[in-house]
Amino acid sequence: MSDISRRSLLTGLAAGAAATVLARGASAQEVVLGQMEMRERYDSGARSISIAKSASPTFSPYTVQATENAIQQYAQIAAQGGWQPVSGNGRLKLGTRSPDVVSLRQRLIVTGDLAPSLAGSDIFDSYVDGAVRRFQARHGILASGVIGPTSRAAMAIPVDVRQKQLDLNLVRLRAMGGNLGARYVMMNIPATELEAVNNGVVESRHNTVIGKPDRQSPVMSTFVQNINFNPFWTVPVSIIKKDLIPKMQEEPTYLADHHIRIYNPQGQEIQADQVNWNSDDATRMRFTQDPGFGNSLGTVRINIANQYGVYMHDTPYKSVFGSEYRFDSSGCARVQNVRDLCAWILQGTPYTRDKIDEVIRSGARQDAQPVAKLPVYWTYITAWATPEGMVQFRDDVYDKDGYQSLSVVTKEDEG
């Protein structure tokens, strides 16, 4: 199954072409790390950037006002002629000396990422490095400080397209300006990020992995039903059809290797060799994966009320949260540092962070509910501004903006 490459799509926007890249596979080393990782701490610092995050929620009057200001700022940029793409096509990084750096400086100055007084030099110095990192952070690109095809493509998107994004998303932001609740969870799908909000303050943020473009995570307003610790995973029919049957045709021991049991329509456990994998027989069976660190849900499943059969969960493969391209699920949301989020959801119950660790270490199946109904919003915001003046843009991965597909980050690093 192929995923849309952010680099190739954005290059397509600038040059009229698009391409795909192969889906990422999990390594054996990642499985070992998942099994060893008893306190789930190491993924907390996955390739952090140097740009401070705003404490203001994406859905707040401050964000609306800041986005209105950004629209005025970009209108002024457009009135002054916009910007030009960075010249050349080579990689630029700290220490590089090139005429292309002069062009890069000018591009960064136009959008306020670099001070105007720093124009002219052809040396990629620490000032340019910091400005590049700021630009990358604002566009959901790994803030490496290296200019490669991804950043070049993002810088080539014309100002009028960015204006349209801001205008459209201001409408979306205003539409969510009602009473969302004192405490709520908000996941912005294009940003692959989740906010835990309490009384108008973001108390924690979590990277997420969300649905592939052909298996989209839905936009919805819902609430937390309960949390399962050490859950079983029942394989959805869509995954049985698209993934499991083809996998069994290639690897007959796949189910056994991944501790997945098969139950026939009468509820009796059967063996893999009793199923005709060259037919649709498997779609009438129930497939259940045993709890444990190899489980596709990891150690936690957060159930939310919805008609789509999606939920939020852990994963045994924590390195995915450090990737720029995190559109890799079948519609559900994998959540970084999910135990911290669970402790936040379950405030006021016996399930403290330490208690959650204890339950997971025990391997016992347990369920917990929040003390009060907790709203959850899965949203689609591709452009906004923070009260601190950071104008943010993200990929229109699902083509919901309606005027042109925008995508910038690939599964490859620029650094």
N, C-alpha and C positions, 0 to 999 in steps of 0.2 A: 504494500500500500504506500503510495507516495504522498508527501506533504508539500504544501506550497512553500517555496523558498523565498524568504523575505528579500534576499539580495536580487534574485532573478526577477521577482515581480516589480521591485522598485526600478531596477534597470529597465524593465519593460515600460514603466511609466515614462522614463526619460528617453528611451530609445525605441519603444514600440514592440517589445518582446517579453515573453514570460517563459518560465521553465519550472521543473519540479526536481526535488531531491528525495532520495530514499529515506524511509523512516529509520529513526535511530533504534538500535538494538541494545539491550542491557548486557553488560559484560559479566563474566563469572566473578570478577573481582568485586563488582558492585553487590552481588548476592552475598558474598562473604562479609563485606562491610555491613550489610543490612543485618546479617545474623549476629555479628559481633556487637552491634550498636544497641546496648541495653538502655541507655538513658537518652538517646536521641538528641544529643547536643551538638554534634559536629556540623550539622547542616545549618546551624544558626548563622554562621558567618560566610555563607557561600558567596564568594567573590563580590563583596560589598563595594559600593562606590563612594566617592568622597563628597557627593552632594547631599546635604542634609534634607531629610524628608520633612514635609510640612505636617504640623500637628492638626491642621484643619481637615475635616472630612471632605471628600470629593463632592458630596452633596451638602453644601452649606451656603448661606448668603454671601460669605466671604469669597467662595470660589466663583459664584455667579458674578459678583462685582469685579473680581480679578479677570475673569474671562471677558467681560464687557470692555475692560481697559485694554486687554490684549487685542481685541478686535480693532479698537482705535489705533493701537500701536502698529498693527499690520496694515491698516488702511493708509497710515502715513508712510510706511515702507513702500507700499505699492505706488503711492503718489510720487515718490522719489525715484521710481524706476525699478523697484524690487532688488533682486540680486542675480548674480551670475554664478553658474556652477564653478567649482574649483577647477582650474586649468590642469591639463595633463591627465595621466591615468595611473601614475605610479603610487606606491605606498609612501606615506609621509609620517615621520615620527620624531621624537625628541632627538636633536642633534643633526637632523637633515638640513642641508643647505640646497635650495632650489628656487627657481623663479615661481614655481607652483606655490611655495609658502607665502609669497606676496599675495597671490590670489586667495589663498586660504585665509590669511589675516583679514582681507577685505570682506570675505563672506561671513566670518565670525563677527566682525564689527557691525555689519548691517542688522543683525538680530540681537545685538547687545551682549554677545558672549565674550567679546574682547573690547577693551577700551579703545576709542578712536586714536588716542595718542600713540598706540602701539602699531600703527600701520607702517607699511613700507619695507620692513626688513625681510630678507630672504632666508633667515635662520629660524628653524623650528626650535624655539627656546621654551623655558618653563612657563612663560606667560601663555604661549600658544598651546602648550600641553594642557594647562588648566582650562583654557577656553574650549578646547576640543572635548575634554572630559565633560564639561558642563553641557555642551551641545549634545553629546552622545546620551547623557543621562536624561536630557529633556525629550529624547526621541526613542527611548526604550532600547538603546544600543549599549552593549557592554562598554562601560567607561574606561577603555584601555588607553586612551590618548593617541591611538594609532589611526591614521586616516587610510582606509582601504576602500574597496568597492562599496561596502555597505554604507559607510559614512558619506562617501562621495555621492551615492545615489540619493540619500536623504537630503543632502545639501542642494541637489539639483531640482527637487520638487519646487515648482514656481510659487510665488507668493499668492497668486489668486486662488490656487488650490488650497493653500493653508488658510486663507480667509474663509473659503467655503466650509472647511472643516470646523473652524471656530464658530461660524454662524449656526451651522446645523447642531453642533453640540451644546451651544448655549440654550437652544430650545429644549434639548434633552435634560440639561441641568435644571432649568426652570420647572420642567414638568415634575421633577422629583423634589420640589421645594416644600412639600407639605409636611405633615407630622409623621416622621419615619419611626418615631419611638425614641425614648431616652437612651436605650441600649439596642444596638443592632449590628448585624454583620452585612457588609457590602462588598461584593466581588465585581470588579471591573474586568470584563472579559478581554477586551483588547490589551489592557495593561497587564494581564495575567497577575493580578495582585488583589489581595483581600484586606479590608480594613475592619477592625473591631472597634466600634465607636461607642463612647459613653459620654452623655451630656455634652455633645458637640466637640469632643476631643478624640482623636485617633489614639487609642491606648496600645494597639499593636498592629503591625502590618505583616502580611505573609505572602511570599511568592506562591503562585499557583500554576498548575499545569491543567489546561482546559481542552475542550473538544477540537479535534482536527476540523479543517474547513468542510470536509464531507461528513462529519459527525459532530455537528455544532452543539455547544452548550447553550441552553435556552436562556433568553431574557425573561425574568419572572420576579414576582414578589411572593414570598412564602414565609415559613417559620420553621424553627428547629423542632423536630418531633422527639428524638432521643439520640443518645450516643451509644454505640456498641463498642465495647472493648474486647479485643481478641476475637474479631468476627469471623464467621464463615463467609465465603463469597459464593453466591449463586450466579452462575454465568448467564448474562442476558441472552435472549434468543438472537439478537442482532450480532452479538460477538460469536455465538456458536456458528452462525452462517458465514460471517465474514472472516473470522480468524481461526476458530477452533477446528472446524472441519478441514480446511486447507492444511492446517498445521499437522493434524493427525494423518493426512495423506502422505505428508513428507516424513514425519517422525512418529512412528507408531507407539513409542514409549513416552510421548509428551505428557499425557495425562498422569501417568504413574510418576514420572519425574517431578511433576509439579503438585503432587498430592491432591489431584482432582478426582472425586468419586462420581460414578454414573448411576443414576436411578431411573428405572423404566417408568412408564405411566402408572403402574400399579404401586410405585414407591419402593420396589425391590432393587437393591444394589446389584449391578451387573458388571461384567468385565468388558474392557475395550474391544476385545475380539468378538464380542456378541453384537457389535454395531456395524452396519454396512456404511463405511465412511465414503463410499462413492455414490451415496444417495442422500436424501434429506432426512433419513431415519433419526439422525442425532437431534434434529430440531424438536422431536417429540420426547426427548429425554431431559432429565434435570441433571445439571453438572454442578457440583459443590466442592469448593476448595477448602481444605482443612485450615483452621487458624494456625498462626505462626508467622515468623519473619519472612518466609517465602510467599506468604499470601499476597495476592495482588492488591488487596486493600491495606496491606501493612498490618498495623495493630489497632487501628481506630477507623470507625465509620460513623459519620455524622449524618443522620437521616433528616431530610427536609421534605415537607409535604409538597408534592407536585405530581402532575400527570405524565411526566416524561421519563420517570424511572431513574432519575439522576440523584446524586448525593455528593457529599464531600468526604474525603478519606485520606488516609496515610498512604505511603508507598514504601516498598523495601528498597527502592532505588533512589536514594536521596540526592545523587549528583544531578538529577534532572532539574533541580531548582536553581542550579548555577548556570544553566543554559540560557542563551538569549532567546531562543525559539522554544516556546513552551505551549505550543498548540498540538498536543500529541496524545490526547485521550479520546475515549469514545463518547464523550459528553459529560461525564462526571468531572469533578474538580479534585485534583490531588493538592494537598495543602502543606506547605513547609511549616515545620515546627508545630505540627497539628496538636500535640499534647498541650502546648501552651494555650492554643486556641480553645481546646476542650476545658482547661481549667478556668479560662475566662468565661466561657459559656455557662459553666457549672458553679459559678460563684454563689455562695450561700448554701451549697450542698456539702456533704462530707468529701466530695471528690476534689481535693486540693491537688496541686501539681505533684507532690510527693505521693499522695494516695493513688493517683493515676499511674505513676511509674510502678508502684507496688502491685497494682492489679495486673498490669501488662506483664511484669516479670513472672507473676504466678501462672500465666497462661490460661486462667479461668475466664470463661465467658461471663461478662457482666454488662448490664445496661444501666444508663443513668439519664435523668431528665433535668432540664433547667428548672429553677424554682418558679419562673414566670415565662409566659409566651415570649419568645425572642424572635423578632423579625429578621428575615434574610432577604437580601436583594441581589439578584444577579443582573448586572446592567451592561450597557454597551456605550462607553464614552471614549472617543478617539482623539479629542482635543479639549483642553481646559487649561486654566492658569491657577496657580496657587497665590495666596495672599502675599507671599514673599516675592512674587514677580517672576516665577518660573513658568514659562509658557510650555506646556507639555503636548506632545503629539505621539499617537500610537498607531499601529497598523489597522487598517480597515480589513481585517482578515476574513470577515464573513461577507464583505461587499454590502454592508447595510447603509453606508453613507449615500449610496445611490447615484453618484456622479462619476466616480472613477476609482478603481481599485488601487489602494495605497498599501505597500508593504515594503519594509526595509531590512529587517534582520533575518539572517539565515542561520543554519545550525553550525556555521563555521565562525571561529573567532577572527577578528581583524588583527589581534595582537600576536 
